[in-house]
Every structure is written in C-alpha cells, then in structure tokens.
C-alpha cells in the first residue's frame, strides 16, 4: 500500500487535505476539531504522523526539482503525454521514417 501512496490508512488526496488543514490551523487540536466537523474522525497522533510524512515527501520532491533544473530542453523539440498516471516521453527513433 505504501507504493500507492497510502499513509496511515488514508489516500494521498485525503493525506494532502489533512496536512494542508493542519498547516493552516493554529494547532493540531484545532485541525482535529475542524476535521471532526467535516465528518473525518482522527486523533492528534495520526494527524501529526500524516502531516510530518507529507512534509517529508514534499521536501524530497523539492530537492529533486532543484536537481532537475540543471537539465533543460531549451532549443529542442520535446513532447510529453500523460495518461492515467503513466508518463511517456517521445524519443526520436533511428532510421528512415516510413509512411
């Protein structure tokens, strides 16, 4: 389940929403109260765990983005298509094109 992004029995979308709410509120207790009003019963320990886990993943992504800035496709033709979570990049093939 970890490979699918499930954090403490919550989907990636739910974990992201929980972490955003925890960051926006003044305290974890206030975030738990708001979540309970929305119908999501969660304790402070789980909220803290999810929030820290999402923050760690965000830092990893930020560091990866900084490393990727050195690679550029400026002046090159680049096509990327995304379909149901799969990413394919079009790479020119060797040889003569056929019709």
C-alpha positions in Angstrom: 0.0 0.0 0.0 3.0 2.3 0.6 3.8 2.2 -3.1 0.3 3.5 -3.9 0.9 6.5 -1.5 -1.4 5.3 1.3 -0.4 7.0 4.6 -1.9 5.7 7.8 -4.9 4.2 6.0 -5.6 7.4 4.2 -5.4 8.0 0.4 -2.9 10.5 -0.9 -5.7 13.1 -1.5 -7.0 12.7 2.0 -3.5 12.9 3.5 -2.8 16.0 1.5 -6.0 17.7 2.6 -5.3 16.7 6.2 -1.8 18.1 6.1 -2.9 21.3 4.4 -5.6 21.8 7.1 -3.1 21.1 9.9 -0.7 23.7 8.4 -3.5 26.3 8.1 -4.8 25.9 11.6 -3.1 27.4 14.7 -2.8 24.0 16.4 -3.2 20.2 15.7 -6.1 20.3 18.2 -7.9 22.9 16.1 -7.3 20.9 13.0 -8.7 17.7 14.6 -11.8 19.7 15.6 -12.4 21.0 12.1 -11.9 17.5 10.6 -14.4 16.1 13.1 -16.9 18.8 12.0 -16.4 17.6 8.4 -17.0 14.0 9.4 -13.4 12.8 9.5 -12.7 11.4 13.0 -8.9 11.4 13.5 -6.8 11.6 16.6 -3.9 14.1 17.1 -1.2 11.4 16.9 -2.4 10.2 13.5 -2.8 13.8 12.3 0.7 14.6 13.4 2.0 11.4 11.7 0.3 12.2 8.4 1.4 15.8 8.4 5.0 15.0 9.1 5.0 12.3 6.4 3.6 14.6 3.8 6.1 17.3 4.8 9.0 14.8 4.4 7.7 13.8 0.9 7.4 17.4 0.0 11.0 18.1 0.9 12.2 15.2 -1.2 10.2 16.4 -4.2 11.6 20.0 -3.7 15.1 18.6 -3.6 14.5 16.5 -6.7 13.1 19.5 -8.6 16.2 21.6 -7.7 18.4 18.8 -9.1 16.3 18.6 -12.3 16.7 22.4 -13.0 20.1 21.7 -14.4 18.6 19.6 -17.2 16.9 21.7 -19.9 15.2 21.1 -23.2 15.7 24.7 -24.4 16.0 24.8 -28.2 14.9 21.2 -28.5 11.6 19.7 -29.6 10.0 17.9 -26.6 6.7 16.1 -26.3 5.3 14.5 -23.1 2.0 12.9 -22.8 0.3 11.7 -19.5 -2.3 9.0 -19.5 -3.8 7.7 -16.3 -0.7 8.3 -14.3 1.7 6.9 -16.8 4.2 9.3 -18.3 5.7 8.7 -21.8 8.3 10.8 -23.5 8.7 10.7 -27.2 12.2 10.0 -28.2 13.3 10.2 -31.9 14.0 6.7 -33.4 16.9 5.8 -35.6 16.3 5.2 -39.3 14.2 6.5 -42.1 10.6 7.4 -41.4 8.1 5.2 -43.3 4.6 6.3 -44.4 
